[in-house]
Amino acid sequence: MIAYILITCVPGNEKEVIAKTKDLQDVAEVNGIMGKYDVFVKIDAKDPTRVDTAISKVRNVAHVTSTVTMPAIYGQGGTIDDE
């Protein structure tokens, strides 16, 4: 199961948020981004419970002020159609 998270964090703490987030279980990718959000996270877990756990851990990283989570829908494009 795949989910994407957009993170807003306290200005100036983006690198710290990225460093702490990339080591969390089921986090497949983390990138700093420009615009309304500061960090992009891809979660790739084997079941919904693990996705929920990963999202909670991301939201509890210090200096994260808000998140938007977008779960991928199977059968509507991308590499997840092959699974």
VMD Tcl script that builds the backbone (N, CA, C; Angstrom):
set m [mol new atoms 249]
animate dup $m
set s [atomselect $m all]
$s set {name element resname resid chain x y z} {
  {N N MET 1 A 0.838 -1.159 0.000}
  {CA C MET 1 A 0.000 0.000 0.000}
  {C C MET 1 A 0.895 1.239 0.000}
  {N N ILE 2 A 0.538 2.195 -0.819}
  {CA C ILE 2 A 1.344 3.411 -0.963}
  {C C ILE 2 A 0.528 4.626 -0.532}
  {N N ALA 3 A 1.203 5.541 0.148}
  {CA C ALA 3 A 0.605 6.829 0.502}
  {C C ALA 3 A 1.677 7.895 0.354}
  {N N TYR 4 A 1.242 9.081 0.017}
  {CA C TYR 4 A 2.143 10.226 -0.106}
  {C C TYR 4 A 1.758 11.244 0.964}
  {N N ILE 5 A 2.757 11.860 1.574}
  {CA C ILE 5 A 2.518 12.849 2.610}
  {C C ILE 5 A 3.224 14.139 2.224}
  {N N LEU 6 A 2.504 15.239 2.288}
  {CA C LEU 6 A 3.075 16.571 2.118}
  {C C LEU 6 A 3.185 17.199 3.494}
  {N N ILE 7 A 4.375 17.671 3.840}
  {CA C ILE 7 A 4.646 18.189 5.176}
  {C C ILE 7 A 4.928 19.684 5.119}
  {N N THR 8 A 4.355 20.401 6.072}
  {CA C THR 8 A 4.754 21.776 6.345}
  {C C THR 8 A 5.475 21.746 7.688}
  {N N CYS 9 A 6.619 22.426 7.755}
  {CA C CYS 9 A 7.366 22.414 9.005}
  {C C CYS 9 A 7.773 23.830 9.399}
  {N N VAL 10 A 8.306 23.964 10.596}
  {CA C VAL 10 A 8.782 25.244 11.084}
  {C C VAL 10 A 9.910 25.699 10.163}
  {N N PRO 11 A 9.828 26.919 9.634}
  {CA C PRO 11 A 10.870 27.410 8.721}
  {C C PRO 11 A 12.272 27.268 9.315}
  {N N GLY 12 A 13.187 26.797 8.473}
  {CA C GLY 12 A 14.569 26.596 8.891}
  {C C GLY 12 A 14.854 25.218 9.442}
  {N N ASN 13 A 13.831 24.386 9.605}
  {CA C ASN 13 A 14.001 23.043 10.168}
  {C C ASN 13 A 13.777 21.941 9.151}
  {N N GLU 14 A 13.729 22.291 7.873}
  {CA C GLU 14 A 13.438 21.309 6.833}
  {C C GLU 14 A 14.453 20.163 6.812}
  {N N LYS 15 A 15.729 20.480 6.890}
  {CA C LYS 15 A 16.759 19.421 6.837}
  {C C LYS 15 A 16.653 18.468 8.024}
  {N N GLU 16 A 16.335 19.002 9.187}
  {CA C GLU 16 A 16.171 18.160 10.372}
  {C C GLU 16 A 14.956 17.239 10.218}
  {N N VAL 17 A 13.851 17.785 9.716}
  {CA C VAL 17 A 12.648 16.980 9.488}
  {C C VAL 17 A 12.942 15.881 8.478}
  {N N ILE 18 A 13.642 16.216 7.392}
  {CA C ILE 18 A 13.997 15.217 6.376}
  {C C ILE 18 A 14.865 14.124 6.986}
  {N N ALA 19 A 15.870 14.505 7.753}
  {CA C ALA 19 A 16.785 13.527 8.359}
  {C C ALA 19 A 16.054 12.570 9.298}
  {N N LYS 20 A 15.131 13.111 10.108}
  {CA C LYS 20 A 14.401 12.260 11.052}
  {C C LYS 20 A 13.365 11.388 10.342}
  {N N THR 21 A 12.776 11.908 9.287}
  {CA C THR 21 A 11.715 11.183 8.586}
  {C C THR 21 A 12.256 10.035 7.750}
  {N N LYS 22 A 13.396 10.229 7.118}
  {CA C LYS 22 A 13.895 9.201 6.190}
  {C C LYS 22 A 14.270 7.892 6.873}
  {N N ASP 23 A 14.487 7.926 8.177}
  {CA C ASP 23 A 14.866 6.712 8.899}
  {C C ASP 23 A 13.674 5.961 9.490}
  {N N LEU 24 A 12.466 6.483 9.322}
  {CA C LEU 24 A 11.287 5.814 9.864}
  {C C LEU 24 A 10.926 4.575 9.043}
  {N N GLN 25 A 10.386 3.574 9.724}
  {CA C GLN 25 A 9.982 2.336 9.057}
  {C C GLN 25 A 8.913 2.626 8.008}
  {N N ASP 26 A 9.023 1.988 6.854}
  {CA C ASP 26 A 8.097 2.059 5.723}
  {C C ASP 26 A 8.173 3.371 4.941}
  {N N VAL 27 A 9.100 4.253 5.271}
  {CA C VAL 27 A 9.320 5.455 4.470}
  {C C VAL 27 A 10.224 5.064 3.301}
  {N N ALA 28 A 9.707 5.201 2.082}
  {CA C ALA 28 A 10.442 4.790 0.886}
  {C C ALA 28 A 11.219 5.938 0.253}
  {N N GLU 29 A 10.740 7.169 0.451}
  {CA C GLU 29 A 11.373 8.318 -0.196}
  {C C GLU 29 A 11.029 9.589 0.571}
  {N N VAL 30 A 12.005 10.490 0.671}
  {CA C VAL 30 A 11.798 11.792 1.299}
  {C C VAL 30 A 12.554 12.833 0.483}
  {N N ASN 31 A 11.872 13.918 0.148}
  {CA C ASN 31 A 12.512 15.002 -0.596}
  {C C ASN 31 A 12.044 16.350 -0.078}
  {N N GLY 32 A 12.969 17.301 -0.015}
  {CA C GLY 32 A 12.588 18.680 0.238}
  {C C GLY 32 A 11.969 19.229 -1.041}
  {N N ILE 33 A 10.925 20.035 -0.903}
  {CA C ILE 33 A 10.256 20.609 -2.067}
  {C C ILE 33 A 10.009 22.095 -1.819}
  {N N MET 34 A 9.700 22.810 -2.888}
  {CA C MET 34 A 9.415 24.244 -2.785}
  {C C MET 34 A 7.950 24.489 -3.076}
  {N N GLY 35 A 7.391 25.481 -2.419}
  {CA C GLY 35 A 5.991 25.816 -2.633}
  {C C GLY 35 A 5.247 25.845 -1.320}
  {N N LYS 36 A 3.984 25.489 -1.368}
  {CA C LYS 36 A 3.129 25.521 -0.178}
  {C C LYS 36 A 3.615 24.542 0.892}
  {N N TYR 37 A 4.209 23.429 0.462}
  {CA C TYR 37 A 4.698 22.403 1.380}
  {C C TYR 37 A 6.217 22.377 1.350}
  {N N ASP 38 A 6.812 21.801 2.390}
  {CA C ASP 38 A 8.263 21.805 2.535}
  {C C ASP 38 A 8.925 20.461 2.246}
  {N N VAL 39 A 8.200 19.375 2.527}
  {CA C VAL 39 A 8.784 18.030 2.408}
  {C C VAL 39 A 7.758 17.083 1.806}
  {N N PHE 40 A 8.224 16.218 0.910}
  {CA C PHE 40 A 7.413 15.182 0.272}
  {C C PHE 40 A 7.884 13.838 0.801}
  {N N VAL 41 A 6.947 12.992 1.234}
  {CA C VAL 41 A 7.283 11.669 1.773}
  {C C VAL 41 A 6.450 10.615 1.050}
  {N N LYS 42 A 7.093 9.517 0.673}
  {CA C LYS 42 A 6.386 8.370 0.094}
  {C C LYS 42 A 6.452 7.232 1.108}
  {N N ILE 43 A 5.285 6.717 1.469}
  {CA C ILE 43 A 5.179 5.563 2.366}
  {C C ILE 43 A 4.852 4.346 1.512}
  {N N ASP 44 A 5.550 3.264 1.728}
  {CA C ASP 44 A 5.284 2.009 1.026}
  {C C ASP 44 A 5.274 0.901 2.072}
  {N N ALA 45 A 4.082 0.448 2.443}
  {CA C ALA 45 A 3.933 -0.547 3.505}
  {C C ALA 45 A 3.111 -1.728 3.009}
  {N N LYS 46 A 3.202 -2.832 3.720}
  {CA C LYS 46 A 2.533 -4.054 3.296}
  {C C LYS 46 A 1.046 -4.089 3.613}
  {N N ASP 47 A 0.605 -3.315 4.607}
  {CA C ASP 47 A -0.820 -3.323 4.950}
  {C C ASP 47 A -1.237 -1.962 5.496}
  {N N PRO 48 A -2.551 -1.707 5.533}
  {CA C PRO 48 A -3.047 -0.397 5.980}
  {C C PRO 48 A -2.643 -0.019 7.399}
  {N N THR 49 A -2.521 -0.991 8.275}
  {CA C THR 49 A -2.129 -0.700 9.652}
  {C C THR 49 A -0.733 -0.102 9.704}
  {N N ARG 50 A 0.162 -0.644 8.909}
  {CA C ARG 50 A 1.531 -0.117 8.875}
  {C C ARG 50 A 1.567 1.265 8.240}
  {N N VAL 51 A 0.707 1.504 7.258}
  {CA C VAL 51 A 0.621 2.848 6.666}
  {C C VAL 51 A 0.179 3.836 7.732}
  {N N ASP 52 A -0.856 3.494 8.478}
  {CA C ASP 52 A -1.353 4.362 9.549}
  {C C ASP 52 A -0.262 4.647 10.575}
  {N N THR 53 A 0.483 3.621 10.949}
  {CA C THR 53 A 1.563 3.786 11.919}
  {C C THR 53 A 2.637 4.721 11.378}
  {N N ALA 54 A 3.010 4.526 10.120}
  {CA C ALA 54 A 4.039 5.381 9.510}
  {C C ALA 54 A 3.572 6.831 9.452}
  {N N ILE 55 A 2.326 7.053 9.093}
  {CA C ILE 55 A 1.780 8.414 9.027}
  {C C ILE 55 A 1.825 9.064 10.407}
  {N N SER 56 A 1.428 8.327 11.427}
  {CA C SER 56 A 1.461 8.864 12.795}
  {C C SER 56 A 2.877 9.243 13.207}
  {N N LYS 57 A 3.835 8.401 12.858}
  {CA C LYS 57 A 5.228 8.694 13.214}
  {C C LYS 57 A 5.731 9.930 12.482}
  {N N VAL 58 A 5.377 10.083 11.216}
  {CA C VAL 58 A 5.784 11.271 10.462}
  {C C VAL 58 A 5.178 12.516 11.108}
  {N N ARG 59 A 3.915 12.439 11.462}
  {CA C ARG 59 A 3.234 13.600 12.049}
  {C C ARG 59 A 3.808 13.991 13.404}
  {N N ASN 60 A 4.467 13.045 14.084}
  {CA C ASN 60 A 5.046 13.324 15.401}
  {C C ASN 60 A 6.505 13.752 15.357}
  {N N VAL 61 A 7.088 13.856 14.170}
  {CA C VAL 61 A 8.468 14.337 14.063}
  {C C VAL 61 A 8.507 15.794 14.529}
  {N N ALA 62 A 9.526 16.127 15.307}
  {CA C ALA 62 A 9.668 17.492 15.810}
  {C C ALA 62 A 9.717 18.490 14.661}
  {N N HIS 63 A 9.068 19.624 14.831}
  {CA C HIS 63 A 9.031 20.746 13.887}
  {C C HIS 63 A 8.061 20.551 12.732}
  {N N VAL 64 A 7.332 19.430 12.679}
  {CA C VAL 64 A 6.272 19.257 11.682}
  {C C VAL 64 A 5.047 19.994 12.215}
  {N N THR 65 A 4.526 20.927 11.410}
  {CA C THR 65 A 3.373 21.707 11.867}
  {C C THR 65 A 2.068 21.225 11.252}
  {N N SER 66 A 2.121 20.639 10.042}
  {CA C SER 66 A 0.911 20.084 9.434}
  {C C SER 66 A 1.292 19.101 8.335}
  {N N THR 67 A 0.340 18.225 8.025}
  {CA C THR 67 A 0.546 17.243 6.951}
  {C C THR 67 A -0.727 17.096 6.132}
  {N N VAL 68 A -0.540 16.671 4.900}
  {CA C VAL 68 A -1.639 16.260 4.028}
  {C C VAL 68 A -1.259 14.875 3.522}
  {N N THR 69 A -2.138 13.910 3.720}
  {CA C THR 69 A -1.863 12.539 3.308}
  {C C THR 69 A -2.749 12.161 2.137}
  {N N MET 70 A -2.124 11.534 1.127}
  {CA C MET 70 A -2.840 11.116 -0.074}
  {C C MET 70 A -2.570 9.632 -0.321}
  {N N PRO 71 A -3.512 8.752 0.031}
  {CA C PRO 71 A -3.320 7.331 -0.250}
  {C C PRO 71 A -3.508 7.063 -1.738}
  {N N ALA 72 A -2.667 6.206 -2.284}
  {CA C ALA 72 A -2.784 5.837 -3.699}
  {C C ALA 72 A -3.940 4.866 -3.881}
  {N N ILE 73 A -4.631 4.981 -5.014}
  {CA C ILE 73 A -5.747 4.099 -5.335}
  {C C ILE 73 A -5.257 3.049 -6.327}
  {N N TYR 74 A -5.336 1.804 -5.935}
  {CA C TYR 74 A -4.891 0.727 -6.811}
  {C C TYR 74 A -5.786 0.640 -8.043}
  {N N GLY 75 A -5.172 0.363 -9.179}
  {CA C GLY 75 A -5.923 0.194 -10.413}
  {C C GLY 75 A -6.138 1.483 -11.178}
  {N N GLN 76 A -5.530 2.575 -10.719}
  {CA C GLN 76 A -5.703 3.844 -11.412}
  {C C GLN 76 A -4.361 4.444 -11.817}
  {N N GLY 77 A -3.501 3.607 -12.367}
  {CA C GLY 77 A -2.240 4.107 -12.914}
  {C C GLY 77 A -1.044 3.876 -12.027}
  {N N GLY 78 A 0.112 4.192 -12.591}
  {CA C GLY 78 A 1.365 4.073 -11.843}
  {C C GLY 78 A 1.816 2.636 -11.685}
  {N N THR 79 A 2.887 2.472 -10.952}
  {CA C THR 79 A 3.494 1.159 -10.767}
  {C C THR 79 A 2.667 0.255 -9.868}
  {N N ILE 80 A 1.749 0.815 -9.094}
  {CA C ILE 80 A 0.966 -0.032 -8.198}
  {C C ILE 80 A -0.016 -0.931 -8.948}
  {N N ASP 81 A -0.281 -0.632 -10.230}
  {CA C ASP 81 A -1.148 -1.492 -11.027}
  {C C ASP 81 A -0.527 -2.866 -11.255}
  {N N ASP 82 A 0.816 -2.917 -11.179}
  {CA C ASP 82 A 1.524 -4.154 -11.459}
  {C C ASP 82 A 1.557 -5.101 -10.263}
  {N N GLU 83 A 1.168 -4.610 -9.099}
  {CA C GLU 83 A 1.282 -5.443 -7.875}
  {C C GLU 83 A 0.085 -6.336 -7.699}
}
mol reanalyze $m
mol bondsrecalc $m
mol representation Tube
mol addrep $m
